[in-house]
Amino acid sequence: MTNKKDFKNWLKAFNLEHPLVIAGPCSAETEEQVLTIAHQLKDTDTSVMRAGIWKPRTKPGNFEGVGQIGLNWLKRAKEETGLKIATEVANKTHVELALEADVDILWIGARSTVSPFIVQDIADALQGTDKIVLVKNPVNPDLPLWLGAVERLHKADINNLGVIHRGFSTYEKTRYRNNPEWQIAIDLQTEFPDLPLILDPSHIAGKRDIIFDVCQTALDLNYDGLMVETHHTPDKAWSDAAQQITPKALEQMTIDLRIRKEHGEAAEFKNKLNTLRTKIDVVDHQIITHLGKRMKIVDDIGRLKKKNNVAILQSKRWNEILERMIQEGRDNGLSEDFVVSFFKEIHQESIAHQHKLLADNEA
């Protein structure tokens, strides 16, 4: 990103002793609902109330938001509680209406971030604004596309910028609604530590029972804030009911979350050490996940060999793999002894998997 600057100035203006908390319903449903939630949030650590006014949906006919009238409800919530307000914008008209309603924070959703054309239209409509603009990661894991959206906004003289990590779609079944792909956010932090990073645990989790764990991982990775979908009666919500929590649950969560403060050399050391250890935990999880995927492919190969009466051990193939991995290991700073030992264990596990398949079939 050109012309690097301290984008965290807007974050500092909140003068908080804890990460920024943005909370509120997935969708504004009624004026009563918005005001009820706002008044329950004002006594928590929440600084900004969020609510979807326009809701992009996969299929037509689903609830697509109340539209412009919801902005009036948010304005009233702001007046009555003192909370700042935030909503998603997806086109020029949304931007104009949100600015007219004095919305404090506008965010660009994952479905919009995927299109440079949409982002550019929004950037043009926001040209020179002093509002805070946050960019959710695109639907698919693509860091350059994510940062490209931020770049377009920055070039439109929008300086109060930040990003929201809401996870990435995957065709594979995981415990998450959207796979967090923590390494992408880690890479973003490493390359652009001045860019505020907010977590959206609701869209990552997809269900409320793992929101706390997702938030804790983010705080261990030094995220700057949380955007949590919050509803006074979440099971009755008009959209994304399963991933919303009550304001009371949010309040307890912010109490229970461990927030590491950097005061003094010892505390700073401990904080940095814990952050690095969390990064290792993320990579270790990826290693185990990918090894599991590899063994599923090994099982498929074993079934194919059994069907065609082919021996399990293929020495030529194994030697080719080992030679290639030794070279890739060198390229990544790994010793030959380590690579050989590691892949011998993987090979042994693969043979064991295929032997078991053979024995099960014969039984």
C-alpha positions in Angstrom: 0.0 0.0 0.0 1.4 3.3 -1.0 1.9 6.3 1.3 1.9 4.3 4.5 0.6 6.1 7.5 -0.8 5.4 11.0 -4.3 4.3 10.1 -4.9 3.5 13.7 -5.4 7.2 14.6 -9.2 6.8 14.3 -9.0 3.8 16.7 -7.0 5.8 19.2 -9.6 8.5 19.2 -12.0 6.1 21.0 -9.6 6.3 23.9 -10.3 2.8 25.0 -8.4 0.6 27.5 -9.7 -2.5 25.6 -10.2 -3.6 22.0 -12.9 -1.8 20.2 -16.3 -3.6 20.4 -18.9 -3.1 17.6 -22.1 -5.0 18.4 -25.7 -5.2 17.3 -28.1 -7.3 15.2 -27.4 -8.9 11.9 -30.4 -7.0 10.6 -32.4 -4.0 11.7 -35.9 -5.5 11.9 -38.1 -2.9 13.7 -37.6 0.4 15.4 -38.5 -1.3 18.7 -35.9 -4.0 18.2 -33.1 -1.6 17.3 -33.8 0.6 20.3 -34.1 -2.3 22.7 -30.8 -3.7 21.7 -29.1 -0.3 21.7 -30.2 0.4 25.3 -29.0 -3.0 26.4 -25.6 -2.5 24.7 -24.9 1.0 26.1 -24.0 -0.5 29.5 -21.5 -3.0 28.0 -18.0 -2.4 26.5 -19.7 -1.6 23.2 -18.7 1.6 21.5 -20.4 1.2 18.2 -23.8 -0.3 17.4 -24.0 -2.1 14.1 -27.1 -3.2 12.1 -27.6 -4.4 8.6 -30.0 -2.1 6.7 -29.5 -3.6 3.2 -28.8 -7.4 3.3 -27.3 -9.1 0.2 -28.8 -12.6 0.0 -27.8 -15.5 -2.1 -31.3 -16.2 -3.3 -34.1 -13.7 -4.1 -37.1 -13.7 -1.8 -35.2 -13.9 1.4 -35.3 -11.0 3.8 -33.1 -8.3 2.2 -33.3 -5.7 4.9 -35.7 -2.9 5.8 -33.9 -0.4 3.7 -33.6 3.4 4.2 -36.1 3.6 7.0 -33.7 1.6 9.2 -31.3 4.5 9.1 -33.8 6.6 11.1 -33.9 3.9 13.7 -30.1 3.9 14.0 -30.1 7.7 14.3 -32.5 7.5 17.1 -30.5 4.8 18.9 -27.4 7.0 18.6 -29.3 10.0 20.0 -30.7 8.1 23.0 -27.6 6.0 23.9 -24.6 8.0 22.7 -23.3 4.9 20.8 -21.8 5.5 17.4 -23.6 3.6 14.6 -22.4 1.4 11.7 -23.9 -0.3 8.7 -22.9 -2.0 5.5 -23.0 -0.2 2.1 -22.9 -2.0 -1.2 -23.4 0.8 -3.8 -23.4 4.6 -4.4 -27.0 5.0 -3.2 -26.3 3.2 0.1 -23.3 5.5 0.6 -25.2 8.7 0.0 -28.1 7.7 2.3 -25.7 6.5 5.1 -23.7 9.8 4.9 -26.9 11.8 5.0 -27.9 9.9 8.1 -24.5 10.6 9.7 -23.6 7.0 10.1 -20.2 6.9 11.8 -18.7 3.7 10.4 -19.5 2.2 7.0 -18.3 -1.2 6.0 -18.0 -3.0 2.7 -19.2 -6.6 2.8 -17.4 -9.7 1.6 -19.6 -10.0 -1.5 -18.7 -6.5 -2.5 -15.0 -6.8 -1.8 -14.7 -9.5 -4.5 -15.5 -6.9 -7.2 -13.1 -4.1 -7.9 -15.8 -2.3 -9.9 -18.2 -2.2 -6.9 -15.4 -1.1 -4.5 -14.3 1.6 -6.9 -17.9 2.9 -7.2 -18.1 3.0 -3.4 -14.7 4.7 -3.1 -15.8 7.4 -5.6 -19.0 8.0 -3.6 -17.0 8.3 -0.4 -14.2 10.5 -1.9 -12.5 12.5 0.8 -14.9 11.5 3.7 -13.6 11.6 7.2 -16.0 8.7 8.2 -14.4 5.4 9.2 -14.6 2.8 6.4 -13.9 -0.9 7.1 -13.4 -3.5 4.4 -14.4 -7.1 5.0 -12.2 -9.8 3.5 -13.5 -11.2 0.1 -15.5 -14.4 0.1 -12.5 -16.4 -1.1 -9.0 -16.4 0.5 -7.3 -13.7 -1.5 -5.1 -11.3 0.4 -4.1 -9.1 -2.6 -7.8 -8.7 -3.5 -8.6 -7.7 0.1 -5.8 -5.1 0.2 -6.6 -3.9 -3.3 -10.0 -2.8 -2.0 -8.3 -0.9 0.8 -5.9 0.7 -1.7 -8.8 1.9 -3.8 -10.3 3.6 -0.8 -7.0 5.1 0.3 -6.5 6.6 -3.2 -9.9 8.2 -2.8 -8.5 10.3 0.1 -10.2 8.2 2.7 -7.8 7.9 5.6 -9.8 6.4 8.4 -9.5 2.9 7.1 -9.5 -0.6 8.6 -10.3 -4.2 7.7 -12.7 -6.8 9.1 -11.8 -10.5 9.1 -15.0 -12.6 8.7 -13.6 -15.8 7.4 -13.6 -17.5 4.0 -16.0 -19.7 2.2 -14.9 -23.3 1.6 -16.6 -26.3 -0.1 -15.3 -28.5 2.7 -17.2 -29.2 5.9 -15.5 -27.7 8.9 -16.6 -26.6 12.4 -16.9 -23.0 11.0 -19.4 -21.4 8.8 -16.5 -19.5 7.1 -13.1 -20.9 7.6 -10.9 -18.4 9.5 -7.7 -19.0 7.5 -5.8 -17.3 10.3 -2.6 -17.3 8.3 -4.1 -14.7 5.9 -4.8 -12.3 8.7 -1.4 -12.9 10.2 0.2 -12.1 6.8 -1.8 -8.9 6.6 -0.7 -7.9 10.1 2.9 -8.6 9.2 2.8 -6.6 6.0 0.5 -3.8 7.2 0.7 -3.5 11.1 -0.7 0.0 10.8 -4.0 -1.2 9.4 -6.6 -1.8 12.2 -7.9 -5.4 12.1 -11.3 -6.1 13.4 -12.7 -9.7 13.9 -16.2 -10.7 12.9 -16.5 -13.9 14.9 -20.2 -14.3 14.1 -19.7 -15.0 10.4 -16.7 -17.2 11.1 -18.4 -19.3 13.8 -21.9 -19.5 12.3 -23.1 -20.7 15.7 -22.9 -18.9 19.0 -21.2 -21.7 21.1 -17.8 -21.2 19.5 -17.8 -17.4 19.2 -15.8 -17.0 22.5 -13.0 -19.3 21.3 -12.8 -17.5 18.0 -12.6 -14.1 19.7 -9.9 -15.3 22.1 -7.7 -16.5 19.3 -8.1 -13.1 17.6 -7.1 -11.3 20.8 -4.1 -13.6 21.2 -3.1 -12.5 17.7 -3.4 -8.8 18.7 -6.5 -7.9 16.8 -7.7 -4.4 17.4 -11.4 -5.1 17.9 -14.5 -7.3 17.6 -17.7 -7.0 15.6 -20.2 -9.3 17.2 -23.8 -9.8 16.1 -26.0 -9.3 19.1 -29.7 -9.6 19.4 -32.0 -9.3 22.5 -33.9 -12.5 21.3 -31.5 -14.1 18.9 -33.5 -17.3 18.2 -36.2 -15.0 16.8 -33.9 -13.0 14.6 -35.0 -12.5 11.0 -31.5 -13.4 9.7 -28.6 -15.5 10.9 -30.3 -16.4 14.2 -27.8 -19.2 15.1 -24.8 -16.9 15.2 -26.1 -14.1 17.3 -25.7 -13.7 21.1 -27.6 -11.6 23.6 -26.1 -8.3 25.0 -25.9 -10.0 28.4 -23.8 -12.8 26.8 -21.6 -10.2 25.1 -21.1 -8.4 28.4 -20.0 -11.7 30.1 -17.8 -12.6 27.1 -15.9 -9.3 27.3 -15.3 -9.9 31.0 -14.0 -13.5 30.4 -11.8 -12.8 27.4 -8.1 -12.5 28.2 -6.7 -9.2 27.0 -3.0 -8.8 27.2 -1.7 -5.4 28.0 1.8 -4.1 27.2 3.1 -2.4 30.3 6.8 -2.7 31.1 9.4 -4.8 29.4 8.3 -8.1 31.0 4.7 -7.6 30.1 5.7 -6.7 26.5 7.9 -9.7 26.2 5.1 -12.0 27.5 2.6 -10.5 25.1 4.8 -10.9 22.1 5.7 -14.4 23.1 2.0 -15.4 23.5 1.2 -13.8 20.1 4.0 -15.9 18.4 2.8 -19.0 20.2 -0.7 -18.5 19.0 0.7 -18.1 15.4 2.4 -21.5 15.9 -0.9 -23.0 17.1 -2.6 -21.7 14.0 0.0 -23.3 11.7 0.0 -26.6 13.7 -3.7 -26.8 13.2 -3.2 -26.3 9.5 -0.6 -29.0 9.4 -2.9 -31.6 11.1 -5.8 -30.6 8.9 -3.7 -31.0 5.7 -2.3 -34.3 6.9 -5.8 -35.6 7.5 -6.7 -34.5 3.9 -3.6 -36.3 2.6 -4.6 -39.5 4.3 -8.1 -39.4 2.8 -6.4 -39.3 -0.6 -4.2 -42.1 0.4 -7.3 -44.1 1.3 -8.7 -43.4 -2.2 -5.5 -44.6 -3.8 -5.6 -47.7 -1.6 -9.1 -48.6 -2.8 -8.0 -48.1 -6.4 -4.9 -50.3 -5.9 -7.1 -53.0 -4.4 -9.5 -52.9 -7.2 -6.7 -53.2 -9.8 -4.6 -55.7 -7.8 -1.7 -53.4 -7.5 0.9 -53.6 -4.7 0.7 -51.1 -1.9 4.4 -50.2 -1.9 5.6 -48.3 -5.0 9.3 -47.7 -4.4 9.9 -45.5 -7.4 7.0 -43.1 -6.5 8.2 -42.9 -2.9 11.8 -42.1 -3.9 10.5 -39.3 -6.3 8.4 -37.8 -3.5 11.3 -37.9 -1.0 13.7 -36.3 -3.4 11.3 -33.5 -4.2 10.5 -32.9 -0.6 14.1 -32.7 0.4 14.7 -30.0 -2.2 11.5 -28.1 -1.1 12.7 -28.4 2.5 16.0 -26.9 1.6 14.2 -24.0 -0.1 12.3 -23.4 3.2 15.3 -23.7 5.6 14.7 -27.3 6.7 17.4 -29.8 7.1 17.5 -32.9 5.0 17.5 -35.2 8.1 14.3 -33.5 9.4 12.5 -33.8 6.0 13.5 -37.4 5.5 12.4 -38.4 9.1 9.1 -36.5 8.8 8.2 -37.9 5.4 9.2 -41.4 6.4 6.6 -41.2 9.2 4.0 -39.9 6.8 4.9 -42.7 4.4 4.6 -45.3 7.1 1.2 -44.0 8.2 0.1 -44.1 4.5 1.1 -47.7 4.2 -0.7 -48.5 7.4 -3.9 -46.9 6.1 -3.7 -48.9 2.9 -3.0 -52.2 4.8 -6.0 -51.6 7.0 -8.2 -51.0 3.9 -6.9 -54.3 2.4 -7.5 -56.2 5.6 -11.0 -54.8 6.1 -11.9 -55.7 2.5 -10.6 -59.3 2.9 -12.5 -59.6 6.2 
